[in-house]
Amino acid sequence: MVSLKTNLCGIELDNPLIPASGTFGFGYEFAQIYDINCLGTFSFKGTTKEPRFGNPTPRIAECERGMINSVGLQNPGVDKVIEQELPKLRKCFFKPVMANVSGFSVEDYVYTCERLDKMDNIGWFEVNVSCPNVHGGGMSFGTSPEAAAEVTRAVKAVTTKPVIVKLSPNVTDIVSIAKACEEAGADGISLINTLLGMRIDLKTKKPVVANKMGGFSGPAIKPVALRMVYQVYDAVKIPIVGGGGVSTAEDVIEMMLAGASAVEVGAANLVDPYACKKIIEDLPRVMEKYNITNLKDIIGGAH
Amino acid sequence: MKDTIFKLLENKKIAKNTYECTLVGDTSHISASGQFVNLKLDGFYLRRPISVCNVEGDKLTLIYKVVGQGTEQMASMKGGEEILTLTGLGNGYNLEKSGDKPLLVGGGAGVPPMFLLCRKLISEGKKPTVILGFGSKDEVFYENEFKELGASVIVTTVDGSYGVKGFVTDAFCMVEYTYVYTCGPEPMLKAVYNKSTTSGQYSFEERMGCGFGACMGCSCKTKYGNKRICKDGPVLEKEEIIW
């Protein structure tokens, strides 16, 4: 018998699989096609203080072994999320869920997290610091150790649940940002968010997505994600949620060997709605193949 | 929604850049005309959404236009090939409001979903008129197939090389109708919206990520709130559309 169990910031997970925010909505669409309680947990749709429609369409571009999205954090805003989305989520998912939160100022993050902290089915916060700071000249919070730490401190001050900071890979030194978040009190680090990318349509000779640029995800980015998880694992003591291009059980094991305690699956859910279920079902076979009995034992094994 | 393998029976060119393919598989999740399927093609990361043209038993007919690398590859597929297909996507057309004489307006790649819709309306005893709009004579397809269903058919071509010269809306004066069903490029939908005197249902196209409502890639604003073209659409009511 193999064990898929892992632990994330003190909460036991049946397995390390976590559908990534923005690819799984609030869960109930997927619950119509399979029992999503087979998941470790999932990170729900990025939630902001105010409702957002997001960017103009087209918002999607295909790439080789991946895709670009410029959805732009479409969500109904935290009040409607609490009022309308979480009750629906609660009916189909009975484990603690991960609340993904975004903001455009430190006050935004505080406002949203403070409200969500009261919801008892939320197990962790995943704080997305890849958004532009409107009071900081539009630079993303996640590109500066000081700004990322400031958000972390502010969120920690108003919440009781573990705070995991989701980092942007579009930086010169991911390690210094991860360390700054750890020092500011983060309980975990999640990485990587999407890589900034672009496609150009040869017919129109213009960018494919209306926003010109967008977040690149999919199997093509996995080596970058593995490298960053590996580097951050060396530098921090808090657990890491690793993700970026994970599509198979083998990818999950590779990500855990790099240092991830739990693993996010993003773009794969959009190509195959059953992707996470299939990976969970396939994990025991692949573990046996590589002589792994306890998944927990391999975390950081590549170091 | 169901992810299932379809077997390609036939894939043939029926007009300029236009192909008709017949597939066999589990069609049980396709519940309405105007729905679409999402095809996984070898070598491409995202699936290709194609509207359902017809379903009879386990046979599924799709008509697609070659517009990019994905559809170019589809055009070279041979009988016997297997295609992983997510079926039963989108809301589809609602037949209840059609009245006795619905008008069906399809433009180019928007013609195929009109076929199953037309078949269903006729089987309910309605008398549909179909306006099929194309750019030129060599792009025209399915005129006879619609006639064989028993519909009145008007073909328009922009260059006048076949049928009525002009846009689909130039044929509206020839028809009496109780309701409008339409699918086609957005400028055509807008022209139909402005010209038509009744309510109707409009099927929209948008670049999609997943095709089943998860990624929010294809959202649009409507008078009834934000909607995802793939899940809450592709068919919108005339009354909710914001141009």
Chai-1 contact restraints between the chains, C-beta under 6 A:
chainA,res_idxA,chainB,res_idxB,connection_type,confidence,min_distance_angstrom,max_distance_angstrom,comment,restraint_id
A,T23,B,A214,contact,1.0,0.0,6.0,A-B,restraint_1
A,G25,B,A214,contact,1.0,0.0,6.0,A-B,restraint_2
A,E29,B,G213,contact,1.0,0.0,6.0,A-B,restraint_3
A,E29,B,A214,contact,1.0,0.0,6.0,A-B,restraint_4
A,F53,B,N226,contact,1.0,0.0,6.0,A-B,restraint_5
A,T57,B,E206,contact,1.0,0.0,6.0,A-B,restraint_6
A,P58,B,R207,contact,1.0,0.0,6.0,A-B,restraint_7
A,R59,B,G217,contact,1.0,0.0,6.0,A-B,restraint_8
A,I60,B,R207,contact,1.0,0.0,6.0,A-B,restraint_9
A,I60,B,G209,contact,1.0,0.0,6.0,A-B,restraint_10
A,I60,B,G217,contact,1.0,0.0,6.0,A-B,restraint_11
A,E62,B,Y45,contact,1.0,0.0,6.0,A-B,restraint_12
A,E62,B,L46,contact,1.0,0.0,6.0,A-B,restraint_13
A,R65,B,Y45,contact,1.0,0.0,6.0,A-B,restraint_14
A,G66,B,Y45,contact,1.0,0.0,6.0,A-B,restraint_15
A,M67,B,Y45,contact,1.0,0.0,6.0,A-B,restraint_16
A,M67,B,L46,contact,1.0,0.0,6.0,A-B,restraint_17
A,V71,B,M216,contact,1.0,0.0,6.0,A-B,restraint_18
A,Q74,B,M216,contact,1.0,0.0,6.0,A-B,restraint_19
A,Q74,B,S219,contact,1.0,0.0,6.0,A-B,restraint_20
A,G218,B,Y45,contact,1.0,0.0,6.0,A-B,restraint_21
A,L270,B,G209,contact,1.0,0.0,6.0,A-B,restraint_22
A,L270,B,C210,contact,1.0,0.0,6.0,A-B,restraint_23
A,L270,B,A214,contact,1.0,0.0,6.0,A-B,restraint_24
A,L270,B,C215,contact,1.0,0.0,6.0,A-B,restraint_25
